[in-house]
Amino acid sequence: MDERIEIRLSGSGGQGLILAGIILAEAAILDGKNAVQTQSYGPEARGGASRSEVIISNASIDYPKVSKSDILLALTEEAMLKYKSNLLDDGLLIIDSSIDMPDGPFKILSVPIIKTAQEKVGKTIVANIVALGTLVAATNIVSKESIEKAILARVPKGTEELNKKALYEGYNLVNI
């Protein structure tokens, strides 16, 4: 892993991306790395723009904000358009397949995150966990063991199996 990886998870309020950022940071810590997570909501709690930023590093993290992201995950077109200009030229853009493919020098991974949550897992609300599975499978930024452990520690009691299924469906989107 590079010394410092900057990740931005973006979409609309209510999609669970703040929780996804917290889980990702906790998984990095479980892997023995340093991590910091920050978040921003739009004016509305649900439906407004939201983002979660995670920095993972083997060294100390002296500044907790993402300046240029190495990885951008966008679940809405609005979020992708808003944040893609801050993605490094050699960065990775992960988008839901409902979003039109953008132009750019970065690598693009377009997968049906929301559709997978709806149709294969049965609940749209777990799209954030499907997205985490996709991100981890595509980047190996944290171990599969740590992301699963962090998810199971954070999701509501009684939803562990649903969220585990969502995580593995997210992995499968990359391994197709």
Residue pairs with C-beta under 8 A, 6 or more apart in sequence:
1 33
1 56
1 58
1 141
2 70
3 57
3 58
3 59
4 55
4 56
4 57
4 59
4 61
5 55
5 56
5 57
5 70
5 71
5 141
6 53
6 54
6 55
6 66
6 67
6 68
6 69
6 70
6 71
7 21
7 24
7 53
7 54
7 55
7 56
7 66
7 69
7 70
7 71
7 72
7 73
7 135
7 141
8 51
8 52
8 53
8 66
8 69
8 71
8 72
8 73
8 83
8 86
8 87
9 17
9 20
9 21
9 24
9 51
9 52
9 53
9 54
9 73
9 131
10 17
10 49
10 50
10 51
10 52
10 72
10 73
10 74
10 75
10 76
10 79
10 80
10 82
10 83
11 17
11 49
11 50
11 51
11 74
11 75
11 76
11 79
12 42
12 46
12 47
12 48
12 49
12 50
12 75
12 76
12 78
12 79
13 41
13 42
13 44
13 45
13 46
13 47
13 48
13 49
13 50
14 45
14 46
14 47
15 50
15 75
15 76
15 127
15 128
16 125
16 126
16 127
16 128
16 129
17 50
17 51
17 52
17 73
17 75
17 128
17 131
18 39
18 41
18 50
18 52
19 128
19 154
20 52
20 128
20 129
20 131
20 132
21 37
21 39
21 52
21 53
21 54
22 37
22 52
22 154
23 132
23 147
23 150
23 151
23 154
24 35
24 37
24 54
24 56
24 132
24 135
24 141
24 142
24 147
24 150
25 35
25 36
25 37
25 54
25 56
26 35
26 150
26 153
26 154
27 136
27 142
27 143
27 146
27 147
27 149
27 150
28 34
28 35
28 54
28 56
28 141
28 142
28 146
29 35
30 142
30 143
30 146
30 149
30 150
31 142
31 143
31 146
33 56
33 57
33 58
33 142
34 56
34 57
34 58
34 59
34 60
34 61
35 54
35 55
35 56
35 57
35 61
36 54
36 55
36 61
36 64
37 52
37 53
37 54
38 52
38 53
38 64
38 65
38 66
39 50
39 51
39 52
39 53
40 50
40 51
40 52
40 53
41 48
41 49
41 50
42 48
42 49
42 50
49 78
49 79
49 82
51 79
51 83
53 65
53 66
53 69
55 61
55 64
55 66
56 141
56 142
66 86
67 86
68 86
68 87
68 88
68 91
69 83
69 86
69 87
69 88
69 91
70 88
70 91
70 92
71 91
71 92
71 94
71 135
71 139
71 141
72 80
72 83
72 84
72 86
72 87
72 91
72 92
72 93
72 94
72 106
73 94
73 95
73 131
73 134
73 135
74 80
74 83
74 84
74 93
74 94
74 95
74 96
74 99
75 95
75 96
75 113
75 114
75 127
75 131
76 96
76 99
77 98
77 99
77 100
80 93
80 95
80 99
80 102
81 102
84 93
84 102
84 104
84 106
87 93
87 104
87 106
88 106
89 105
89 106
90 105
90 106
90 107
91 106
91 107
92 106
92 107
92 108
92 109
92 138
92 139
93 102
93 104
93 106
93 107
93 108
93 109
94 109
94 111
94 131
94 134
94 135
94 138
95 101
95 102
95 108
95 109
95 110
95 111
96 110
96 111
96 112
96 113
96 114
97 110
97 111
97 112
97 113
97 115
98 112
98 114
98 115
99 110
101 108
101 110
102 108
109 134
109 138
109 174
111 134
111 173
111 174
112 173
113 127
113 130
113 131
113 134
113 170
113 173
114 124
114 127
114 130
116 127
116 130
116 169
116 170
116 173
117 123
117 124
117 125
117 126
117 127
117 129
117 130
117 166
117 169
118 124
120 169
121 130
121 162
121 165
121 166
121 169
122 162
123 162
123 166
126 162
126 163
126 166
127 166
129 151
129 155
129 163
129 166
129 167
129 170
130 166
130 167
130 169
130 170
130 173
131 170
132 147
132 151
132 167
132 170
133 147
133 166
133 167
133 168
133 169
133 170
133 171
133 172
133 173
134 170
134 171
134 173
134 174
135 141
135 170
136 142
136 144
136 147
136 170
136 171
137 170
137 171
137 173
137 174
137 175
138 174
144 171
147 167
148 164
148 167
151 163
151 164
151 167
152 160
152 163
152 164
155 163
